[in-house]
């Protein structure tokens, strides 16, 4: 049985359309798990304002749609109950895409060399701590203990 060229062309075109559609789908972080850190997708200004009025420090998770380490941290660490209990009670939590306008503003203010990057701001808005790269559950808990 000989396959006609027009059928091959149709199959290739269909595969191309599917792949193009998959590439155009924007990655969004898993901002809310049942027991993990409740991250809000808000601007840095909104997050700092909320932290200031709540009198709480601010935790900012800088991620990228193209970053496998960010996704790994979201799915393995930020979903854990121990981290969620600590961060949800102690911090205002925000997630910012490094390629967004807010991400670009943060890169201008604070050098970001890797994703994920974790920022910890005091309630008054001053930077208390910065961590670049993957953080384990134990590391996230210890980082939270360092912030007043």
VENCORBEL-V74821 format. One line per field, one symbol per residue. ss: DSSP state (H for helix, E for strand, - for the rest). psi: psi as a letter, one per 20 degrees, with the letter a starting at -180 (. if undefined). A space follows every 50 residues. Layout:
ss = ???
psi = ???
This chain:
ss = ----HHHHHHHHHHHHHHHHHHHH---------------E---HHHHHHH HHHH--EEEEEEE----HHHHHHHHH----HHHHHHHHHHEEEEEEE--- HHHHHHHHH-------EEEEE-----EEEEEE----HHHHHHHHHH--
psi = pppqhhhggggggggggghghhhippppqnhorhiapnppnrrhggghgg gghikqrpppoprqhjohhgggggihgiipgggggghhhhrppqppphir ghghghhhgppoiqqqpppoqrhiiqphqpppapprggggghghhip.
